[in-house]
Amino acid sequence: MNLIISPPTYPKPSFLHFHSHDPQTKRTHFQFKLQSSKSPTLQTSPAESANETQTGVIIIGGGLSGLAAANKLHSEKIPFLLLEASDGIGGRVRTDIVDGFILDRGFQIFITGYPEAQKVLDYESLDLQKFYSGAFVYYNGGFHTVADPVRHLFDALMSLANPIGTVLDKLLIGLTRVKVLTRSDEDILTSNEVSIMDLLTKTGFSKSIIDRFFRPFFGGIFFDNELETSSRLFDFIFKCLALGDNTLPSKGISAIPEQLASKLPEKSIRLNSRVASVDFNGSENAMPSVKLQNGEVFRSELGVIVAVEEPEVERLLAGKIRARKKPGRSTVCLYFSADRAPVEEPVLFLNGSGKGIVNNMFFATNVAKSYGPPGKTLVSVSVIGSFEEMSDESLTDEVVRELSEWFGDSVVRSWKHLRNYRIGFAQPDQKPPTNLLRDLKIGSSVFVSGDCWSSASFDGALSSGRRAAEALLKDASVSV
Ligand SMILES: Cc1cc2nc3c(=O)[nH]c(=O)nc-3n(C[C@H](O)[C@H](O)[C@H](O)COP(=O)(O)OP(=O)(O)OC[C@H]3O[C@@H](n4cnc5c(N)ncnc54)[C@H](O)[C@@H]3O)c2cc1C
């Protein structure tokens, strides 16, 4: 079965209810309940008409940034209504359960060193499962270890002489680590920038470590195998990696947005509610309103936060913001089930061979057993780009053919294909010039948030949502 992640069509709106909390699993369960669109929202006022509802703040988009904005407003006791177009919260951070396997919609890693995430998430209840700090690089017909010397000193020493870079490269990695750790996040996100490729070359890294390690590793993080992304993003992620672990929540990556949503009041999130337009209502002091695709109108009392993906924000706020019109970064993630994994390590495999379409892969159940039913292995493989010209069948065949060279024909041909996720807009393009700490006010009481206004990461989305809520409250003169 294959899935294409694209704007869905929308059934009737529904409210997201948090109806039970299982103390044993520490997990909040959601119930999706259809309600009439006239159901009371958080706040109504005499101005409400048959087809118009008034509410404190309107948040458009229920991804990490919209949820972070909602959490900030809720902590300040400000009423809000979050309108989400799709049938669930999380945006790009969602998970499906298929045949007992936990399938994240695309390969995603949660880095515990993310500074904003440390402030807003409860790590313990996410039950984070760690990756090995490093990678196994497929090169020249075999696997070679790249290890974090602080966490795996022995492995790092043993790998000094392997073909994934020179000894000098490995020293330079250590130096880069020290350098980023001495800089503040603000300094990193606003410093002079070049592309990652230029930064690596200027630092003195050899072509071999760039092609065999950095290209698949950071190319996989930013879905950019040319390494054109801003050096600011490289330094930021490098620092977070140095400060934390690469992990997966045991219940799937969607446990992160679910945790944020579970803290919000009942009926504050409305699903299947696509916003068609944001109306600034003329004068500078007028409060904006939003109109849903079904014609319903919501008027805000304090302002609107637009927390949607870059192409959608450019559509909703056309004429109000300068559209960058840069095509987003794409990826396809392929999942297979297997009876056993050929290795036991919870490690990321990178393609350092310079050949083929596979960028990275891992055995998810080696990191978190919960990702598969008992006795089964979940294999996750990622390619960079949209591969629109290839059918799912031929893409899957090509991946199986390549991985047969890595792990052996009989092993890989026994895997059962589960599902492909084609993600057309995985991340915004963050080539220089970037502006990662932009002013988030767009016009009279309209604010924006999301990863295109910050670093394209979970952390960027979370911090931009919180900052947008703070800016709105300041603007509305609500003391926080
Ligand atoms: C495959 C993949 C792998 C990734 N891996 C990582 C990783 O390992 N680490 C990391 O830090 N980051 C990763 N990212 C990036 C990270 O997921 C994003 O940066 C972040 O989730 C963006 O959150 P957001 O809230 O800004 O946007 P989104 O998650 O896109 O949320 C926007 C929301 O707005 C809704 N919406 C859109 N239009 C409307 C409308 N008109 N009306 C109402 N609602 C609307 C959408 O349905 C969506 O729910 C990955 C992304 C992908 C896709």
Ligand as a Chemical Component Dictionary entry (heavy atoms), coordinates in Angstrom:
data_LIG
# 
_chem_comp.id                   LIG 
_chem_comp.type                 NON-POLYMER 
_chem_comp.pdbx_formal_charge   0 
_chem_comp.three_letter_code    LIG 
# 
loop_
_chem_comp_atom.comp_id 
_chem_comp_atom.atom_id 
_chem_comp_atom.alt_atom_id 
_chem_comp_atom.type_symbol 
_chem_comp_atom.charge 
_chem_comp_atom.model_Cartn_x 
_chem_comp_atom.model_Cartn_y 
_chem_comp_atom.model_Cartn_z 
_chem_comp_atom.pdbx_ordinal 
LIG C1  C1  C 0 9.666  12.994 6.463  1  
LIG C2  C2  C 0 10.080 14.089 7.375  2  
LIG C3  C3  C 0 11.144 13.879 8.217  3  
LIG C4  C4  C 0 11.545 14.880 9.094  4  
LIG N1  N1  N 0 12.538 14.610 9.965  5  
LIG C5  C5  C 0 12.813 15.485 10.927 6  
LIG C6  C6  C 0 13.723 15.146 11.949 7  
LIG O1  O1  O 0 14.253 14.040 11.991 8  
LIG N2  N2  N 0 13.999 16.085 12.893 9  
LIG C7  C7  C 0 13.419 17.320 12.871 10 
LIG O2  O2  O 0 13.702 18.125 13.754 11 
LIG N3  N3  N 0 12.551 17.680 11.901 12 
LIG C8  C8  C 0 12.230 16.779 10.948 13 
LIG N4  N4  N 0 11.322 17.113 9.977  14 
LIG C9  C9  C 0 10.816 18.480 9.907  15 
LIG C10 C10 C 0 9.682  18.710 10.906 16 
LIG O3  O3  O 0 8.790  17.643 10.868 17 
LIG C11 C11 C 0 8.985  20.011 10.536 18 
LIG O4  O4  O 0 9.933  21.046 10.499 19 
LIG C12 C12 C 0 7.887  20.392 11.537 20 
LIG O5  O5  O 0 7.107  19.301 11.901 21 
LIG C13 C13 C 0 7.039  21.490 10.927 22 
LIG O6  O6  O 0 5.966  21.797 11.798 23 
LIG P1  P1  P 0 4.966  22.985 11.424 24 
LIG O7  O7  O 0 3.988  23.076 12.519 25 
LIG O8  O8  O 0 5.758  24.191 11.079 26 
LIG O9  O9  O 0 4.263  22.555 10.069 27 
LIG P2  P2  P 0 3.310  21.321 9.745  28 
LIG O10 O10 O 0 3.694  20.142 10.540 29 
LIG O11 O11 O 0 3.322  21.176 8.268  30 
LIG O12 O12 O 0 1.878  21.790 10.236 31 
LIG C14 C14 C 0 1.061  22.617 9.450  32 
LIG C15 C15 C 0 -0.381 22.193 9.691  33 
LIG O13 O13 O 0 -1.249 23.133 9.062  34 
LIG C16 C16 C 0 -2.323 22.423 8.491  35 
LIG N5  N5  N 0 -2.896 23.264 7.430  36 
LIG C17 C17 C 0 -2.352 23.570 6.236  37 
LIG N6  N6  N 0 -3.156 24.401 5.552  38 
LIG C18 C18 C 0 -4.232 24.623 6.338  39 
LIG C19 C19 C 0 -5.420 25.394 6.193  40 
LIG N7  N7  N 0 -5.662 26.123 5.077  41 
LIG N8  N8  N 0 -6.336 25.391 7.194  42 
LIG C20 C20 C 0 -6.127 24.684 8.330  43 
LIG N9  N9  N 0 -5.004 23.930 8.509  44 
LIG C21 C21 C 0 -4.081 23.901 7.538  45 
LIG C22 C22 C 0 -1.696 21.145 7.969  46 
LIG O14 O14 O 0 -2.654 20.136 7.754  47 
LIG C23 C23 C 0 -0.726 20.836 9.106  48 
LIG O15 O15 O 0 -1.317 20.022 10.086 49 
LIG C24 C24 C 0 10.900 16.136 9.085  50 
LIG C25 C25 C 0 9.835  16.372 8.211  51 
LIG C26 C26 C 0 9.416  15.340 7.380  52 
LIG C27 C27 C 0 8.233  15.573 6.496  53 
# 
loop_
_chem_comp_bond.comp_id 
_chem_comp_bond.atom_id_1 
_chem_comp_bond.atom_id_2 
_chem_comp_bond.value_order 
_chem_comp_bond.pdbx_ordinal 
LIG C1  C2  SING 1  
LIG C2  C3  SING 2  
LIG C2  C26 DOUB 3  
LIG C3  C4  DOUB 4  
LIG C4  N1  SING 5  
LIG C4  C24 SING 6  
LIG N1  C5  DOUB 7  
LIG C5  C6  SING 8  
LIG C5  C8  SING 9  
LIG C6  O1  DOUB 10 
LIG C6  N2  SING 11 
LIG N2  C7  SING 12 
LIG C7  O2  DOUB 13 
LIG C7  N3  SING 14 
LIG N3  C8  DOUB 15 
LIG C8  N4  SING 16 
LIG N4  C9  SING 17 
LIG N4  C24 SING 18 
LIG C9  C10 SING 19 
LIG C10 O3  SING 20 
LIG C10 C11 SING 21 
LIG C11 O4  SING 22 
LIG C11 C12 SING 23 
LIG C12 O5  SING 24 
LIG C12 C13 SING 25 
LIG C13 O6  SING 26 
LIG O6  P1  SING 27 
LIG P1  O7  DOUB 28 
LIG P1  O8  SING 29 
LIG P1  O9  SING 30 
LIG O9  P2  SING 31 
LIG P2  O10 DOUB 32 
LIG P2  O11 SING 33 
LIG P2  O12 SING 34 
LIG O12 C14 SING 35 
LIG C14 C15 SING 36 
LIG C15 O13 SING 37 
LIG C15 C23 SING 38 
LIG O13 C16 SING 39 
LIG C16 N5  SING 40 
LIG C16 C22 SING 41 
LIG N5  C17 SING 42 
LIG N5  C21 SING 43 
LIG C17 N6  DOUB 44 
LIG N6  C18 SING 45 
LIG C18 C19 SING 46 
LIG C18 C21 DOUB 47 
LIG C19 N7  SING 48 
LIG C19 N8  DOUB 49 
LIG N8  C20 SING 50 
LIG C20 N9  DOUB 51 
LIG N9  C21 SING 52 
LIG C22 O14 SING 53 
LIG C22 C23 SING 54 
LIG C23 O15 SING 55 
LIG C24 C25 DOUB 56 
LIG C25 C26 SING 57 
LIG C26 C27 SING 58 
# 
